[in-house]
């Protein structure tokens, strides 16, 4: 059975997002074998760009844990719809081995689009920080981090009341190191936000923060 969290949609909707056209495709994974890909076509596209909603955990384990693939979660679907309705094509994907398959996806998209962005959240962060070096820009939403920051422009959303043990302490250290190294990092702190606030904390501040992330992508991908 699917875990209840997989049925929750992002608490920010804009006109047209639920009617975004979606088509199934595939891309060659790191081992050359095809992996599923879903493409959410941009509404009134702003340019030749695409945003990948990157998965940073093995799909087989993810499905075993919550009852569906990452790309089948309502969070993933609604986030892709939101990005597409904002004028950027969005893609969701499956994987076998997150990091090499994520790099393979970036290279595949880079051959088809002029600019490639990334949106990620939570435990996908460590893989995304590596894969982001192949992207134009990336949004990291309350991410788990690592001792590495790419030169890619990053927009980091900090959930001030995140319940995940030590997540914010590690995130604060990550941002501090990035600033010492003069990396292109933009931090937005949402003081009242719990982890996965976009699924549980409805209100104007949630919508404003998510729109800031979308605007960051639009500014770099136009």
GUVEXVO-515736 format. One record per residue: residue in one letter; x, z, y of N, C-alpha, C, O, CB in turn. Coordinates in steps of 0.2 Angstrom, whole numbers, m for minus. Each point is the difference from the previous one (the first is absolute). Glycine has a CB too. Layout:
<nodes>
[node "A", [X, Z, Y], [X, Z, Y], [X, Z, Y], [X, Z, Y], [X, Z, Y]];
...
</nodes>
This chain:
<nodes>
[node "X", [4, 0, m6], [m4, 0, 6], [4, 0, 6], [6, 3, 0], [m15, 3, m6]];
[node "X", [7, m9, 11], [3, 0, 7], [0, 6, 3], [m5, 4, 0], [3, m16, 1]];
[node "X", [8, 15, 2], [0, 6, 4], [m4, m2, 6], [m1, m5, 3], [12, 9, m7]];
[node "X", [m14, 2, 7], [m5, m1, 6], [4, m3, 6], [m3, m3, 4], [m4, 13, m9]];
[node "X", [13, m8, 6], [4, m2, 5], [0, m8, 1], [1, m3, 5], [6, 14, m5]];
[node "X", [m7, m14, m6], [1, m7, 0], [m6, m4, 3], [0, m6, 1], [7, 7, m11]];
[node "X", [m13, 3, 11], [m6, m3, 3], [m1, 1, 7], [m5, m3, 3], [0, 5, m14]];
[node "X", [10, 1, 14], [0, 1, 8], [2, m5, 4], [6, m3, m2], [m5, 15, m1]];
[node "X", [m4, m14, 8], [2, m5, 4], [3, 3, 7], [m2, 5, 1], [m7, m13, m6]];
[node "X", [13, 4, 8], [3, 2, 6], [m5, 1, 5], [m5, m4, 1], [15, m2, m3]];
[node "X", [m10, 12, 6], [m5, 1, 5], [1, m3, 7], [m1, 3, 5], [0, 8, m11]];
[node "X", [2, m17, 6], [1, m4, 6], [m3, m7, m2], [3, m4, m4], [7, 11, 9]];
[node "X", [m15, m10, m2], [m2, m6, m2], [m1, m4, 7], [m2, 3, 5], [m4, 1, m15]];
[node "X", [7, m11, 10], [0, m4, 5], [m5, m6, m2], [0, m1, m6], [11, 5, 11]];
[node "X", [m14, m7, 0], [m5, m6, m2], [4, m5, m4], [6, m2, 1], [m12, 4, 9]];
[node "X", [2, m4, m16], [3, m6, m4], [4, 2, m6], [2, m4, m4], [m3, m2, 14]];
[node "X", [3, 12, m10], [5, 2, m5], [m3, 0, m7], [4, m2, m5], [2, 9, 13]];
[node "X", [m12, m6, m9], [m3, 0, m7], [m1, m7, m2], [m2, m1, m6], [m3, 12, 8]];
[node "X", [5, m16, 2], [m1, m7, m2], [6, m4, 0], [0, m6, 0], [m12, 7, 5]];
[node "X", [18, 2, m5], [6, m3, 0], [1, m4, m7], [m1, 3, m5], [6, 6, 13]];
[node "X", [m4, m15, m8], [1, m4, m6], [6, 3, m4], [6, 1, 3], [m11, m12, 3]];
[node "X", [5, 11, m12], [5, 2, m5], [1, m5, m5], [m5, m2, m3], [2, 15, 5]];
[node "X", [9, m14, m4], [2, m5, m5], [5, 3, m5], [5, 3, 3], [m8, m13, 4]];
[node "X", [2, 9, m13], [5, 3, m5], [6, m5, m1], [m1, m6, 1], [m8, 12, m7]];
[node "X", [15, m4, 6], [6, m4, m1], [5, 4, m5], [m2, 5, m3], [0, m11, 15]];
[node "X", [8, 4, m11], [5, 4, m4], [7, m2, 3], [1, m5, 4], [m8, 4, m15]];
[node "X", [12, 5, 10], [7, m1, 2], [4, 2, m5], [m1, 4, m5], [m2, m1, 17]];
[node "X", [9, m6, m12], [5, 1, m6], [3, 7, 2], [3, 1, 5], [0, m13, m7]];
[node "X", [m3, 17, m3], [3, 6, 0], [7, 0, m1], [3, m6, 0], [m13, 11, m4]];
[node "X", [14, 0, 5], [7, 0, m1], [3, m3, m6], [5, m3, 0], [m6, 14, 7]];
[node "X", [m3, m10, m13], [2, m3, m6], [m2, m8, m1], [1, m3, m5], [m1, 15, 0]];
[node "X", [m3, m14, 11], [m3, m7, m1], [m7, m1, m2], [m3, m6, 0], [15, 3, m2]];
[node "X", [m15, 8, m2], [m6, 0, m2], [m5, 1, 5], [1, 4, 5], [3, 0, m16]];
[node "X", [m10, m8, 11], [m5, 1, 6], [m3, 7, 0], [m1, 3, m5], [m1, m15, 4]];
[node "X", [0, 14, 7], [m3, 6, 1], [m6, m1, 5], [0, m5, 4], [10, 12, m5]];
[node "X", [m16, m4, 0], [m6, m1, 4], [1, 1, 7], [4, 5, 2], [m11, m2, m12]];
[node "X", [4, m7, 14], [0, 0, 8], [m7, m1, 2], [m3, m5, m2], [16, 2, 3]];
[node "X", [m15, 7, 4], [m6, m2, 3], [1, m1, 8], [3, 4, 3], [m10, 2, m12]];
[node "X", [4, m12, 12], [1, m2, 6], [m6, 1, 4], [m5, m3, m1], [14, m5, m2]];
[node "X", [m9, 12, 9], [m5, 1, 4], [1, m4, 6], [4, 1, 4], [m6, 11, m8]];
[node "X", [m2, m17, 5], [1, m5, 5], [m1, 2, 7], [m5, 4, 1], [2, m13, m9]];
[node "X", [8, 8, 13], [m1, 3, 7], [m6, m3, 3], [m2, m6, 0], [14, 7, 1]];
[node "X", [m16, 3, 3], [m5, m2, 5], [3, m2, 6], [3, 4, 3], [m12, 3, m9]];
[node "X", [8, m13, 9], [3, m2, 6], [7, 2, 0], [3, 4, 4], [m14, m3, 2]];
[node "X", [15, m4, m10], [7, 2, m1], [4, m1, 6], [0, m4, 5], [0, 1, m16]];
[node "X", [5, 8, 12], [4, 1, 6], [6, m4, 0], [4, m1, 4], [m8, 12, m2]];
[node "X", [6, m14, m8], [6, m3, m2], [1, m1, m7], [m4, 2, m4], [9, 2, 15]];
[node "X", [1, m7, m13], [2, m1, m7], [3, 6, m2], [6, 0, m1], [m5, m13, 3]];
[node "X", [m5, 18, m4], [3, 6, m2], [m5, 3, m6], [m5, m2, m1], [10, 4, 13]];
[node "X", [m2, 3, m15], [m3, 3, m6], [2, 8, 0], [6, 1, 2], [m7, m12, m9]];
[node "X", [m3, 15, 5], [1, 7, m1], [m1, 2, m7], [m5, m1, m3], [2, 4, 15]];
[node "X", [8, 0, m15], [0, 2, m7], [m2, 7, 0], [4, 4, 3], [4, m13, m7]];
[node "X", [m13, 11, 0], [m1, 7, m1], [4, 2, m7], [m3, m1, m5], [m9, 1, 11]];
[node "X", [17, 3, m5], [5, 1, m5], [m1, 6, m5], [m2, 6, 3], [10, m12, 5]];
[node "X", [m7, 5, m14], [m1, 5, m5], [7, 3, m2], [4, m4, m2], [m15, m1, m2]];
[node "X", [12, 11, 4], [7, 3, m1], [0, 4, m7], [5, 3, m1], [m3, m3, 13]];
[node "X", [m7, m1, m16], [0, 4, m7], [m2, m6, m5], [m3, m4, 2], [0, 16, 3]];
[node "X", [5, m11, m11], [m1, m4, m5], [m8, m1, m1], [m3, 5, m1], [14, m3, m5]];
[node "X", [m13, m8, 5], [m8, m1, 0], [m2, 3, m7], [m6, 2, 0], [7, m13, 7]];
[node "X", [2, 10, m12], [m2, 3, m6], [m2, 7, 0], [m5, 3, m3], [11, m12, m3]];
[node "X", [m1, 13, 9], [0, 7, 0], [m6, 2, 5], [m4, 5, m1], [16, m4, m2]];
[node "X", [m12, m5, 9], [m6, 1, 5], [m7, 0, m3], [m4, 4, 0], [12, m8, 9]];
[node "X", [m9, m2, m13], [m6, m1, m3], [m2, 6, m5], [m5, 2, m1], [7, m15, 2]];
[node "X", [3, 15, m5], [m1, 5, m5], [m2, 6, 3], [m4, 4, m2], [12, m9, m5]];
[node "X", [m5, 7, 13], [m1, 6, 4], [m7, 0, 3], [m4, 5, 0], [16, m4, 2]];
[node "X", [m14, m6, 1], [m7, 0, 4], [m5, m5, m2], [m6, 0, 2], [13, 3, 7]];
[node "X", [m5, m7, m14], [m6, m4, m3], [0, m7, 2], [m5, m4, m1], [m1, 14, m1]];
[node "X", [10, m12, 7], [0, m7, 2], [7, m2, 3], [4, 5, 2], [m17, m4, 1]];
[node "X", [14, m7, m2], [6, m2, 4], [0, 1, 7], [m6, 1, 3], [7, m10, m11]];
[node "X", [5, 10, 11], [0, 1, 7], [m4, m5, 4], [m3, 2, 5], [15, 3, m7]];
[node "X", [m11, m11, 1], [m4, m6, 3], [m7, 1, 0], [m4, m4, 3], [14, m3, m5]];
[node "X", [m13, 11, m3], [m7, 0, m1], [m3, 6, 3], [m6, 1, 0], [8, m7, m11]];
[node "X", [2, 11, 14], [m2, 5, 4], [m4, m2, 6], [2, m5, 3], [7, 12, m7]];
[node "X", [m15, m3, 6], [m3, m2, 6], [4, 1, 6], [m1, m3, 5], [m10, 6, m11]];
[node "X", [16, 2, 6], [4, 1, 5], [4, m7, 1], [1, m2, 6], [0, 15, m8]];
[node "X", [2, m16, m3], [4, m6, 1], [m4, m5, 2], [2, m4, 4], [5, 8, m13]];
[node "X", [m13, m5, 6], [m4, m6, 2], [m2, 1, 7], [0, m5, 4], [m5, 4, m16]];
[node "X", [2, 7, 14], [m2, 0, 7], [6, 0, 5], [m1, m3, 6], [m9, 10, m10]];
[node "X", [16, m5, 2], [5, m1, 5], [2, m7, 1], [2, m2, 5], [2, 13, m9]];
[node "X", [m4, m15, m2], [1, m7, 0], [m5, m4, 5], [2, m4, 3], [4, 5, m15]];
[node "X", [m12, 1, 11], [m6, m3, 4], [1, 2, 7], [m1, m5, 4], [m6, 6, m13]];
[node "X", [9, 5, 11], [1, 2, 7], [6, m4, 3], [0, m2, 6], [m4, 13, m9]];
[node "X", [10, m12, m1], [5, m4, 3], [m2, m7, 1], [2, m3, 5], [6, 10, m11]];
[node "X", [m11, m10, 1], [m3, m7, 0], [m4, m1, 6], [0, m5, 4], [1, 4, m16]];
[node "X", [m6, 6, 13], [m5, m1, 6], [4, 1, 6], [m3, m2, 6], [m6, 6, m13]];
[node "X", [15, m1, 7], [4, 1, 7], [4, m7, 1], [3, 0, 5], [m3, 13, m7]];
[node "X", [0, m18, m2], [3, m6, 1], [6, m1, m4], [4, m5, 2], [m8, 6, 9]];
[node "X", [6, 3, m16], [5, m1, m4], [m2, m1, m7], [m3, 4, m3], [10, 2, 11]];
[node "X", [m4, m11, m12], [m1, m1, m7], [2, 7, m3], [6, 2, 2], [m5, m15, m2]];
[node "X", [m4, 15, m5], [2, 6, m4], [1, m1, m7], [m4, m4, m3], [m1, 11, 11]];
[node "X", [9, m5, m12], [1, m1, m7], [1, 7, m3], [3, 5, 2], [2, m16, 0]];
[node "X", [m8, 12, m8], [1, 5, m5], [2, m2, m6], [0, m6, m1], [m9, 12, 6]];
[node "X", [12, m2, m9], [4, m3, m6], [1, 6, m5], [m2, 5, 1], [8, m13, 6]];
[node "X", [m4, 5, m13], [1, 4, m6], [8, 1, m1], [3, m4, 4], [m14, 1, m9]];
[node "X", [13, 7, 1], [8, 0, m1], [1, 2, m7], [m4, 3, m4], [6, m1, 16]];
[node "X", [4, m3, m15], [2, 3, m6], [6, 6, 2], [m1, 5, m2], [m1, m16, m5]];
[node "X", [6, 9, 11], [6, 4, 3], [m1, 0, 7], [2, m5, 3], [6, 3, m13]];
[node "X", [m10, 7, 14], [m2, 0, 7], [6, m3, 4], [m2, m5, 4], [m5, 14, m6]];
[node "X", [13, m7, 2], [5, m2, 5], [2, m7, m1], [m1, m4, 5], [5, 15, m4]];
[node "X", [m2, m14, m7], [2, m7, 0], [m6, m4, 0], [1, m6, 3], [8, 9, m10]];
[node "X", [m15, m1, 5], [m6, m4, 1], [m2, m1, 7], [m3, m5, 2], [m1, 8, m14]];
[node "X", [5, 3, 16], [m2, 0, 7], [5, m5, 4], [m2, m3, 4], [m2, 15, m5]];
[node "X", [10, m12, m1], [5, m4, 3], [m2, m8, m2], [1, m4, 5], [8, 13, m5]];
[node "X", [m11, m10, m6], [m2, m7, m2], [m6, m2, 4], [0, m6, 2], [5, 8, m14]];
[node "X", [m9, 3, 13], [m6, m2, 4], [2, m2, 7], [m3, m5, 3], [m4, 13, m10]];
[node "X", [11, m4, 10], [2, m1, 7], [4, m7, 1], [m2, m4, 4], [3, 16, m3]];
[node "X", [3, m14, m6], [3, m6, 0], [m5, m6, m1], [0, m5, 3], [10, 10, m8]];
[node "X", [m15, m4, 0], [m5, m5, m1], [m4, m1, 7], [m1, m6, 1], [0, 9, m14]];
[node "X", [m1, 2, 16], [m4, m1, 6], [4, m3, 6], [m2, m3, 4], [m5, 13, m8]];
[node "X", [13, m8, 4], [5, m2, 5], [1, m8, m1], [1, m3, 5], [4, 14, m5]];
[node "X", [m6, m14, m5], [0, m7, m1], [m6, m4, 2], [0, m6, 1], [8, 8, m10]];
[node "X", [m14, 2, 10], [m6, m3, 1], [m3, 2, 7], [m4, m4, 3], [2, 4, m15]];
[node "X", [5, 5, 15], [m2, 2, 7], [6, 1, 4], [5, 2, m2], [m15, 4, m2]];
[node "X", [9, m7, 11], [5, 1, 5], [3, 7, 1], [6, 1, 0], [m11, m11, 6]];
[node "X", [0, 15, m6], [1, 7, 0], [m4, 4, m5], [m5, m2, m1], [8, 0, 13]];
[node "X", [1, 7, m14], [m4, 4, m6], [1, 8, 3], [5, 2, 1], [m2, m10, m10]];
[node "X", [m9, 11, 9], [0, 7, 1], [m2, 4, m6], [m2, m3, m5], [m1, 0, 17]];
[node "X", [3, 10, m11], [m2, 4, m5], [m4, 6, 2], [1, 3, 6], [10, m6, m12]];
[node "X", [m16, 5, 2], [m4, 6, 1], [1, 4, m6], [m1, m2, m5], [m7, m3, 13]];
[node "X", [10, 12, m7], [0, 4, m6], [m2, 7, 2], [m1, 2, 5], [11, m9, m9]];
[node "X", [m11, 11, m2], [m2, 7, 1], [3, 4, m5], [1, m2, m6], [m12, m2, 11]];
[node "X", [12, 11, m3], [1, 5, m5], [6, m1, m5], [6, m2, 3], [m18, 4, m2]];
[node "X", [11, m1, m7], [6, m1, m5], [3, m7, m1], [4, 0, m4], [m10, 9, m2]];
[node "X", [3, m14, 9], [3, m6, 0], [6, m1, 5], [4, m5, m1], [m15, 0, m2]];
[node "X", [12, 10, 7], [5, 0, 5], [7, m2, m2], [3, m4, 3], [m10, 12, 3]];
[node "X", [10, m4, m11], [7, m1, m2], [1, m7, m2], [5, m3, 2], [m5, 14, m6]];
[node "X", [m4, m15, 0], [1, m7, m2], [m1, m4, 6], [4, m5, 1], [m8, 7, m12]];
[node "X", [m1, 0, 15], [m1, m5, 6], [6, 0, 5], [1, m5, 3], [m14, 8, m4]];
[node "X", [16, 3, 2], [6, 0, 4], [5, m4, m2], [4, m3, 4], [m6, 14, m1]];
[node "X", [3, m13, m9], [5, m4, m3], [m3, m8, 1], [4, m4, 3], [0, 13, m11]];
[node "X", [m10, m10, 6], [m3, m6, 0], [m1, m3, 8], [1, m6, 1], [m7, 9, m12]];
[node "X", [5, 2, 15], [m1, m2, 7], [6, m3, 4], [m1, m4, 5], [m6, 14, m5]];
[node "X", [13, m10, m3], [6, m4, 2], [m1, m7, 0], [3, m4, 3], [4, 14, m6]];
[node "X", [m12, m12, m1], [m2, m7, m1], [m6, m2, 4], [m2, m6, 0], [7, 6, m11]];
[node "X", [m7, 4, 15], [m6, m1, 4], [1, 0, 8], [6, 2, 2], [m13, 3, m11]];
[node "X", [3, m7, 13], [0, m1, 7], [m1, 7, 3], [3, 2, 5], [m6, m14, m5]];
[node "X", [m2, 16, m3], [m2, 7, 3], [m4, 3, m6], [m2, m3, m5], [2, m1, 17]];
[node "X", [m1, 11, m11], [m3, 3, m5], [m4, 6, 3], [3, 4, 5], [5, m7, m14]];
[node "X", [m14, 5, 7], [m3, 6, 1], [0, 5, m6], [m1, m2, m5], [m7, m4, 13]];
[node "X", [10, 12, m6], [1, 5, m6], [m5, 6, 2], [1, 3, 5], [11, m6, m8]];
[node "X", [m17, 4, m1], [m6, 4, 2], [1, 7, m4], [0, m1, m6], [m8, m9, 8]];
[node "X", [10, 15, 1], [2, 7, m3], [4, m1, m6], [m2, 2, m6], [m9, 3, 10]];
[node "X", [17, m8, m3], [4, m2, m6], [4, 5, m3], [2, 5, 3], [m2, m16, 2]];
[node "X", [1, 11, m12], [6, 3, m3], [6, m4, 2], [m1, m6, 0], [m6, 11, m10]];
[node "X", [13, m2, 12], [5, m4, 2], [6, 1, m4], [0, 4, m5], [m4, m3, 17]];
[node "X", [10, m4, m10], [6, 1, m3], [6, 0, 5], [m2, m1, 6], [m3, m5, m17]];
[node "X", [11, 7, 9], [6, 0, 4], [2, m7, 2], [6, m1, 0], [m3, 13, m5]];
[node "X", [m7, m16, 7], [1, m7, 2], [m5, m2, 4], [m6, 0, m1], [12, m2, m10]];
[node "X", [m4, m2, 17], [m4, m3, 5], [2, m7, 1], [6, m1, 2], [m9, 12, 3]];
[node "X", [m1, m16, m6], [2, m7, 1], [1, m1, 7], [m3, 4, 4], [m3, m8, m15]];
[node "X", [8, m2, 13], [1, m2, 7], [m7, m3, 2], [m1, m2, 6], [13, 0, m7]];
[node "X", [m17, 1, m4], [m6, m3, 2], [m4, 5, 4], [0, 6, m1], [0, m12, m10]];
[node "X", [m4, 3, 17], [m4, 4, 4], [m5, 4, m4], [m4, m3, m4], [6, m5, 13]];
[node "X", [m3, 14, m9], [m4, 4, m4], [m5, 4, 5], [2, 3, 5], [6, m1, m14]];
[node "X", [m14, m2, 7], [m6, 4, 3], [m2, 6, m4], [m2, m2, m6], [m2, m8, 13]];
[node "X", [6, 16, m6], [m1, 6, m4], [m6, 4, 2], [1, 3, 6], [12, m3, m9]];
[node "X", [m18, 1, m1], [m5, 5, 2], [1, 6, m4], [0, 0, m6], [m8, m9, 8]];
[node "X", [8, 15, 2], [1, 6, m3], [m6, 4, 0], [m3, 1, 5], [15, m1, m1]];
[node "X", [m14, 2, m10], [m6, 4, 0], [2, 8, 0], [3, 3, m4], [m9, m12, m3]];
[node "X", [4, 12, 13], [2, 6, 2], [m1, 6, m5], [3, 5, 0], [m4, m9, 12]];
[node "X", [m5, 3, m15], [m2, 5, m5], [0, m2, m7], [m4, 2, m4], [m3, 3, 13]];
[node "X", [12, m9, m10], [1, m3, m7], [1, 6, m5], [4, 4, 1], [1, m15, 3]];
[node "X", [m9, 11, m10], [1, 5, m4], [5, m1, m6], [2, 5, m3], [m14, m3, 5]];
[node "X", [15, m8, m2], [5, m1, m5], [6, 4, 1], [3, 0, 6], [m7, m12, m7]];
[node "X", [7, 16, m3], [5, 5, 1], [7, m4, 2], [2, m5, m3], [m7, 12, m6]];
[node "X", [7, m5, 15], [7, m3, 2], [m1, m7, 3], [6, m2, 2], [0, 10, m10]];
[node "X", [m11, m11, 8], [m1, m7, 2], [2, m1, 7], [4, m4, 2], [m13, 2, m10]];
[node "X", [6, 7, 13], [2, m1, 7], [7, 2, 2], [3, m2, 4], [m16, 4, m2]];
[node "X", [15, 3, m6], [7, 2, 1], [5, m5, m1], [4, m1, 4], [m7, 13, m7]];
[node "X", [2, m16, m3], [4, m5, m1], [m1, m6, 5], [5, m3, 2], [m5, 6, m14]];
[node "X", [m6, m4, 14], [m2, m6, 5], [4, 2, 6], [2, m5, 4], [m13, 3, m10]];
[node "X", [10, 8, 9], [3, 2, 6], [8, m1, 0], [3, m2, 5], [m12, 10, m3]];
[node "X", [12, m7, m8], [7, m1, m1], [2, m7, 0], [5, m2, 3], [m4, 12, m9]];
[node "X", [m6, m14, 3], [1, m7, 0], [0, m3, 7], [4, m4, 2], [m9, 3, m14]];
[node "X", [0, 3, 16], [m1, m3, 6], [6, 2, 5], [3, m4, 4], [m15, 4, m5]];
[node "X", [15, 7, 0], [5, 2, 4], [6, m4, m1], [4, m2, 4], [m9, 13, m4]];
[node "X", [7, m12, m7], [6, m4, m2], [m1, m8, 3], [5, m2, 2], [m3, 9, m12]];
[node "X", [m8, m9, 10], [m1, m7, 2], [1, m1, 8], [3, m5, 2], [m11, 3, m11]];
[node "X", [7, 8, 12], [1, 0, 7], [7, 0, 2], [3, m3, 4], [m14, 8, m2]];
[node "X", [15, 0, m6], [7, 0, 1], [4, m6, m2], [4, m2, 4], [m5, 14, m7]];
[node "X", [m2, m16, m1], [3, m7, m2], [m3, m5, 4], [2, m6, 0], [m1, 10, m11]];
[node "X", [m5, m2, 16], [m3, m5, 5], [m4, m6, m4], [0, m6, 2], [9, 9, 6]];
[node "X", [m13, m1, m13], [m4, m5, m3], [m7, m1, 4], [m2, 5, 3], [8, m1, m15]];
[node "X", [m9, m10, 11], [m6, m1, 3], [m6, 3, m3], [m4, m3, m4], [9, m8, 7]];
[node "X", [m6, 18, m2], [m5, 4, m3], [m5, 2, 6], [2, 3, 5], [5, 1, m15]];
[node "X", [m14, m5, 8], [m5, 3, 5], [m4, 5, m4], [m2, m2, m6], [1, m9, 12]];
[node "X", [1, 17, m4], [m4, 5, m3], [m6, 2, 4], [0, 1, 6], [11, 3, m11]];
[node "X", [m17, m3, 1], [m6, 2, 3], [m2, 6, m4], [m1, 0, m6], [m2, m11, 10]];
[node "X", [2, 17, m1], [m2, 6, m3], [m7, 1, 1], [m3, 0, 6], [14, 5, m4]];
[node "X", [m15, m4, m8], [m7, 2, 0], [m1, 7, m1], [0, 1, m6], [m3, m13, 3]];
[node "X", [3, 16, 7], [1, 8, m1], [m5, 2, m5], [1, 5, m4], [3, m4, 15]];
[node "X", [m11, m3, m11], [m5, 3, m4], [m1, m4, m7], [m4, 2, m3], [m1, 2, 14]];
[node "X", [9, m9, m12], [m1, m4, m6], [3, 3, m6], [6, 3, m1], [m5, m12, 8]];
[node "X", [m5, 10, m13], [2, 1, m6], [3, m6, m4], [0, m5, 3], [m8, 14, m4]];
[node "X", [11, m8, m4], [2, m6, m4], [m6, m4, m2], [m6, 2, m1], [16, 4, m4]];
[node "X", [m9, m13, 5], [m6, m5, m1], [m5, 2, 5], [m6, m1, m1], [8, 0, m11]];
[node "X", [m1, 2, 19], [m5, 1, 5], [m4, m6, 1], [m6, 1, 2], [14, 7, 3]];
[node "X", [m6, m14, m6], [m4, m6, 1], [m5, 0, m5], [m5, m4, 1], [15, m2, 3]];
[node "X", [m10, 10, m9], [m6, 0, m5], [m4, 6, 1], [m6, 1, m3], [13, m7, m5]];
[node "X", [m5, 11, 12], [m4, 7, 0], [m1, 2, 7], [m5, 4, 1], [10, m1, m12]];
[node "X", [m2, m5, 16], [m1, 2, 7], [m3, m5, 4], [4, m4, 4], [6, 12, m5]];
[node "X", [m16, m9, 1], [m3, m5, 4], [m1, 2, 8], [m1, 6, 1], [m5, m9, m11]];
[node "X", [8, m1, 14], [m1, 1, 7], [5, m5, 4], [3, m4, m2], [m5, 16, m1]];
[node "X", [1, m11, 10], [3, m5, 4], [8, 0, 0], [3, m5, 1], [m13, 6, 6]];
[node "X", [13, 5, m9], [7, 1, 0], [3, m4, m6], [5, m3, 0], [m6, 14, 6]];
[node "X", [m3, m10, m12], [2, m4, m6], [0, m7, 2], [5, m4, m2], [m9, 13, m6]];
[node "X", [m1, m12, 11], [0, m7, 1], [5, m2, 5], [3, m6, 0], [m15, 6, m2]];
[node "X", [13, 4, 7], [5, m2, 5], [7, 0, m3], [4, m5, 2], [m11, 11, 7]];
[node "X", [9, m1, m13], [6, m1, m4], [1, m6, m4], [5, m3, 0], [m5, 16, 0]];
[node "X", [m5, m14, m4], [1, m6, m4], [0, m7, 4], [4, m4, m2], [m11, 11, m7]];
[node "X", [4, m7, 14], [0, m6, 5], [7, 0, 3], [2, m6, 1], [m14, 7, 1]];
[node "X", [15, 4, m1], [7, 0, 3], [5, m3, m6], [4, m5, 2], [m6, 15, 5]];
[node "X", [1, m9, m13], [4, m3, m5], [m2, m7, m1], [5, m4, 0], [m5, 14, m6]];
[node "X", [m6, m12, 7], [m2, m7, 0], [3, m4, 6], [3, m6, m1], [m13, 9, m5]];
[node "X", [10, 0, 12], [3, m3, 6], [7, m1, m1], [3, m5, 3], [m12, 11, 4]];
[node "X", [13, m1, m10], [7, 0, m1], [1, m7, m4], [5, m3, 1], [m4, 16, m1]];
[node "X", [m5, m14, m6], [1, m6, m4], [m1, m6, 4], [4, m5, 0], [m7, 12, m10]];
[node "X", [m2, m7, 14], [m2, m6, 4], [6, m2, 5], [1, m5, 1], [m14, 8, m2]];
[node "X", [15, 3, 4], [6, m2, 5], [6, m3, m3], [3, m4, 3], [m8, 14, 4]];
[node "X", [7, m8, m13], [6, m2, m3], [m1, m7, m4], [4, m3, m1], [m1, 15, 0]];
[node "X", [m10, m13, m1], [m1, m6, m5], [m2, m6, 4], [m1, m5, m3], [m1, 13, m6]];
[node "X", [m1, m7, 15], [m2, m6, 4], [5, m5, 1], [m1, m6, 2], [m7, 13, 4]];
</nodes>
